[in-house]
Amino acid sequence: MQPDLSSHLHTLECNVLIQLLQRCQEEHIVGRLFGKCSDWDEAVWQCTKKERIWRRDNNPRYKKRIVELQRLPVSHWTPAVKRLHEEGLLPKIDSSQL
């Protein structure tokens, strides 16, 4: 089961994957029942899992977060996100995240 896929809850990278999944599901209404969009579904699941892991590891225990997570660190990118970055489908990142 997928987590809530609202855009304000996820990083930019995962939002791109979520949009691709939703577009696939809209284009292949019957095909999605037979696994047509399974690759995108798996990519979204992996990306949201990496987000949870990153947030868990970087969440201060007893104080409020100063900055919300906007971009997933490159070290936590899934293969699907790396492929989208190579194809130029992700917005450019600044050098501090490399």
Secondary structure, 3 states (H helix, E strand, C coil): CCCCCCHHHCCHHHHHHHHHHHHHHHHCCCHHHHCCCHHHHHHHHHHHHHHHHHHHHCCCCCCCCCCCCCCCCHHHCCHHHHHHHHCCCCCCCCHHHC
